[in-house]
Amino acid sequence: MIEKTSTKIDQERSQKDNEILEAEKNRDTIELEIIELRRKADENRIKVRELETTLIKIKCVVRELKKQKEDLNRLFWQVRNGGV
């Protein structure tokens, strides 16, 4: 078995320190990306709720406008046929 010198061991320690720093940097990058994606997901959920609320309101408006059109059609034909 070949014995390592203190210089060789110190070089390996330094290399491990660099590997640890790189791994920690990668970990931090991934953690930040996850946080950002979660934030965007929350924002998207809020936006979806807002759009769903707007859609409900628009559907009510469309329904009301169609009812008014039906009333006008009915009135038109009553007037046209000579009786109100």
Stockholm file with secondary structure:
# STOCKHOLM 1.0

chainA/1-84         MIEKTSTKIDQERSQKDNEILEAEKNRDTIELEIIELRRKADENRIKVRELETTLIKIKCVVRELKKQKEDLNRLFWQVRNGGV
#=GR chainA/1-84 SS CCCCCHHHHHHHHHHHHHHHHHHHHHHHHHHHHHHHHHHHHHHHHHHHHHHHHHHHHHHHHHHHHHHHHHHHHHHHHHHHTTCC
#=GC SS_cons        CCCCCHHHHHHHHHHHHHHHHHHHHHHHHHHHHHHHHHHHHHHHHHHHHHHHHHHHHHHHHHHHHHHHHHHHHHHHHHHHTTCC
//
